[in-house]
Amino acid sequence: MEITRSFLVNPSPGRGGGRNQPVIQTVMWLIARHSNGCGAGRIPLPAPVRDALVRWYVGAGSRGDEEAGIMLVQQARIGEKWIACDCLPPGEAPPILTPAFLSEAETYYLRRLTSTNRPEHQPDCPFFRDQATNRITEVRTQESPAEPPTGYFEVLRPAPEKLAQRPEEDTTDDRTRQASIPRLARLLWRLLNLSGLNRCPPLFEERPERSIGEEFKLLATAAGKVEIAPGIELGRAFWTHAHALQSKRVYARLRELARSWPRGHAPQAFLALFAQEFRGSTIHVAGSDPVVLANRVKSPSIRGNPVKGPYLAIVVAGEYPEAHGYAPLRGYAQPIYSGNRFIPVDSEFERSVLRELIKLRASFDRIGIDLALEKPVFDTLTPIGSCRPDFILEARSRDSGEVRTIIVEAMGSTDEVYMAAKAVTHPRMEQIAPVIRVWPGDVDQRKVPDLIRKGFAIDTSL
């Protein structure tokens, strides 16, 4: 594996860098994968590369150090190499690090081999501890705000062109404090919000016939209103069917657009797909062959909160060095109400509550009240903090024009942590509108209509 001369440029100081950066005198090598690091064939890392790698690993490096480290790890992964450290005495087998990909942070990192038959690093070695990252151990709580994504509709970052040098302009770093909300999720929510698909109108505004085709059409229209990169509309690289992947149309479009893609942004394309199931890195798409990604699919449907399909999955395709071309890289599967109503839901119980609320529009319509509902996808800021209600309902009298608003919370758990979080957010929601709590027993006993009417102060006998 070749180490290019661009690695030999001294890294410039940047964030976290400068006089306090550690200088390590150890030697490191690229070694054959699955070897013990001894014997011939080891490739020593140049000192500037080694030092930049260490600074990046311990979280004290500049942007240039980060880019050098990421590129080295990426090249090692492609070249089927591991990295050996010489912190142990001469003659002993070296401790080993393997190149890995952290899909949630959309970047490469180093993983220590720590099995019982592998040597451990010395306690004073910088590789004795796991790599410092922004997202590996950070956990989002119910109180953490879900904010709209900033910048362009993009997930992938460009690979550094000049290693160990500060880039000419800053690139967006999406490794934020919202550790458990992938950027793909927030981008999908942005499209749902723009298209109005997270809202259910009163009956008189309802489209005569709802269909999955109409839902996707609204989504595609919204895609024409945002940009992936300066001057490039999302709609130019956006599809709503998996056939575009299987026919390689996505990759052909990416190659075409890449010729004029703005500097500092990585060519990428997106697909919104309807799916009934996903497993691991495979999305089982309706009416098409399964779509296999380079990484596991993210979703709010997890072991502790299983949510059945259907799902609206968003997939990003881009350059994948290990495939020597373009490939579908990451995906996020958002549970939705149904195939002809793309309202997102976060749990099975929330879907049940939403079903009751949608049906309720008819009885309100009969007494001259237009009922609309919204599933907020981002937080609302109140004087005492941010919150994101499960549902916001608005009732408008056709006789008087009076409008009333309530919030409906689907209380699907009595877990101590869940209840503690709700105790914090519910007072914030009450700054917006009265809060109605719906429990599983209310759905089972068909009490939801009366609860909502009482919330709006409407005579329940009507």
PEUR-V549627 format. One record per pair of residues at least 12 apart in sequence whose C-alpha atoms are under 7 Angstrom apart, sorted by the first residue. I is the first residue (numbers start at 1). J is the second residue. D is the distance in Angstrom with one decimal. If there is no record, write none. Layout:
I J D
I J D
This chain:
1 79 6.2
6 162 6.2
6 163 5.5
7 49 5.8
7 68 6.9
7 163 5.5
7 164 5.9
8 48 5.9
8 49 6.7
9 164 6.2
9 165 7.0
10 48 6.2
10 164 6.6
11 64 5.6
11 65 6.2
11 164 4.8
11 165 5.3
12 64 6.6
12 165 6.1
12 166 6.2
13 62 5.6
14 62 4.2
14 63 5.9
15 62 5.1
15 63 6.7
16 60 5.1
16 61 5.6
16 62 5.9
17 60 5.9
17 61 5.0
17 62 4.9
21 55 6.6
21 60 6.1
21 61 6.8
22 55 6.4
23 51 6.3
24 51 6.2
26 86 6.4
26 87 6.7
27 85 6.5
27 86 5.8
28 44 5.8
28 45 5.7
28 50 6.8
28 83 6.9
28 84 5.6
28 85 4.8
28 86 6.3
29 42 5.8
29 43 5.1
29 44 4.2
29 45 5.5
29 83 5.6
29 84 5.2
29 85 6.8
30 42 5.8
30 43 5.0
30 44 6.4
30 81 6.1
30 82 5.7
30 83 4.7
30 84 6.4
31 43 6.6
31 81 5.5
31 82 5.2
31 83 5.9
31 84 6.7
32 80 6.9
32 81 5.0
32 82 6.2
33 80 5.6
33 81 4.8
33 82 5.3
36 93 6.4
37 84 6.2
37 93 6.3
37 94 6.1
38 93 6.1
52 65 4.8
52 68 6.8
52 69 6.7
53 65 6.6
53 69 4.9
54 126 6.9
56 69 6.4
57 131 5.3
57 132 6.2
58 126 6.8
58 131 6.2
58 132 5.5
59 132 5.4
63 166 6.0
64 163 6.8
64 164 4.4
64 165 4.6
64 166 4.6
65 164 5.5
67 160 6.0
67 163 6.2
67 164 6.3
68 163 4.9
68 164 4.7
70 108 5.6
70 109 6.7
73 99 5.2
73 108 6.4
73 109 6.7
74 108 6.6
76 99 6.6
77 99 5.5
78 322 5.6
82 96 6.9
82 97 6.1
82 98 5.0
82 99 6.7
83 96 5.7
83 97 5.2
83 98 6.3
84 96 4.6
84 97 6.3
87 121 6.4
87 122 6.2
87 125 6.6
88 122 6.7
93 119 6.9
94 119 6.6
95 118 6.8
95 119 5.1
95 120 5.5
95 121 5.7
96 112 6.3
96 113 5.8
97 110 6.0
97 111 5.4
97 112 4.5
97 113 5.8
98 110 5.7
98 111 5.2
98 112 6.4
98 113 7.0
99 111 6.3
103 295 6.5
104 182 6.3
105 135 6.7
105 175 5.4
110 131 6.8
112 130 7.0
134 175 6.3
135 175 6.6
135 179 5.4
138 179 5.7
139 179 5.7
139 180 6.3
140 178 6.0
140 179 5.8
140 180 5.5
142 421 5.7
143 421 6.3
143 425 7.0
145 379 6.0
145 386 6.5
145 387 6.9
146 378 5.3
146 379 5.5
147 378 5.5
147 379 6.0
148 186 6.3
148 190 6.8
148 378 6.2
149 186 5.9
149 187 6.4
152 227 5.8
152 228 5.2
152 229 5.9
153 187 6.6
153 226 6.9
153 227 5.9
153 228 4.5
154 228 5.4
155 183 6.7
155 184 6.8
156 266 6.0
157 265 6.4
157 266 5.5
158 264 6.4
158 265 5.7
158 266 4.5
171 264 6.5
184 332 6.3
185 332 6.1
188 314 6.7
189 377 6.0
191 219 6.5
191 222 6.1
191 223 6.8
192 219 6.9
194 222 5.8
195 218 5.7
195 219 5.7
195 222 5.2
197 342 5.8
197 343 5.9
198 342 6.8
198 343 4.6
198 344 6.6
198 374 6.0
198 375 5.4
199 343 6.9
199 373 5.8
199 374 4.3
199 375 6.2
200 372 5.8
200 373 5.2
200 374 6.2
201 372 4.7
201 373 6.6
202 361 6.6
202 370 5.2
202 371 5.0
202 372 4.8
203 361 6.6
210 340 5.7
211 340 4.7
212 339 5.5
212 340 4.6
215 340 6.5
215 341 7.0
215 342 6.8
216 240 6.7
220 235 6.7
223 235 4.9
229 262 6.8
229 265 6.5
230 262 6.6
237 269 4.8
237 270 6.3
238 269 6.1
238 270 4.9
238 271 5.5
239 270 6.6
239 271 4.7
239 272 6.4
240 271 5.5
240 272 4.8
240 273 5.6
241 273 5.9
242 273 6.8
242 288 6.5
243 288 7.0
251 326 6.1
254 267 6.5
254 268 6.8
254 269 6.9
267 318 6.3
268 316 6.7
268 317 5.6
268 318 4.6
269 316 5.7
269 317 5.2
269 318 6.6
270 314 6.8
270 315 5.5
270 316 4.6
270 317 6.2
271 314 5.6
271 315 5.1
271 316 6.6
272 312 6.7
272 313 5.6
272 314 4.5
272 315 6.5
273 285 6.7
273 312 5.8
273 313 5.0
273 314 6.3
274 286 6.2
274 311 6.0
274 312 5.0
274 313 6.3
275 310 5.8
275 311 5.2
275 312 6.4
275 313 6.9
276 309 4.6
276 310 4.4
276 311 6.0
277 309 5.9
280 296 5.0
280 297 6.1
281 293 5.2
281 294 6.8
281 295 5.5
281 296 4.0
281 297 5.2
293 328 5.2
293 329 5.2
293 330 6.0
294 328 6.5
294 329 4.7
294 330 6.5
295 329 6.2
295 330 5.6
297 330 6.6
297 331 5.0
297 332 5.5
297 333 6.8
298 331 6.3
298 332 4.7
298 333 6.3
299 332 5.6
299 333 5.0
299 334 6.0
300 334 6.9
300 346 6.4
305 347 6.8
307 335 6.8
307 347 5.5
307 348 5.4
309 335 6.1
310 335 6.0
310 336 6.0
310 338 6.2
310 339 6.9
311 333 5.7
311 334 5.2
311 335 4.3
311 336 5.4
312 333 5.7
312 334 5.2
312 335 6.4
312 336 6.5
313 331 6.6
313 332 5.4
313 333 4.1
313 334 6.0
314 331 5.5
314 332 5.4
314 333 6.6
315 328 6.7
315 330 5.8
315 331 4.3
315 332 6.7
316 328 5.9
316 329 5.9
316 330 5.6
316 331 6.4
317 329 5.4
337 351 6.0
343 375 7.0
349 412 5.9
350 410 5.7
353 410 6.6
353 443 7.0
356 448 6.9
360 449 6.6
368 397 6.1
368 398 5.5
369 395 6.3
369 396 5.5
369 397 4.6
369 398 5.8
370 395 5.6
370 396 5.1
370 397 6.5
371 394 5.8
371 395 4.6
371 396 6.6
372 393 5.8
372 394 5.3
372 395 6.5
373 391 6.7
373 392 5.6
373 393 4.4
373 394 6.2
374 391 5.7
374 392 5.2
374 393 6.5
375 390 6.1
375 391 4.8
375 392 6.6
376 388 6.5
376 389 6.6
376 390 6.8
376 391 6.6
382 428 6.3
382 431 6.5
384 428 6.0
385 428 6.2
386 428 6.8
387 425 5.8
387 428 6.3
387 429 6.4
389 407 6.6
389 409 6.5
389 429 6.7
390 408 6.3
390 409 5.3
390 410 6.6
391 407 5.8
391 408 5.1
391 409 6.6
392 406 6.0
392 407 4.6
392 408 6.3
393 405 5.6
393 406 5.4
393 407 6.1
394 406 6.7
404 456 6.7
405 433 6.1
406 433 5.1
406 434 5.1
406 435 6.1
406 455 6.7
406 456 6.9
407 433 6.1
407 434 6.0
407 435 4.7
407 436 6.0
408 435 5.9
408 436 4.9
408 437 6.0
409 436 6.2
409 437 4.9
409 438 6.1
410 437 6.3
410 438 5.1
410 439 6.4
411 437 6.4
411 438 5.7
411 439 5.1
412 439 6.3
412 440 6.4
436 455 6.5
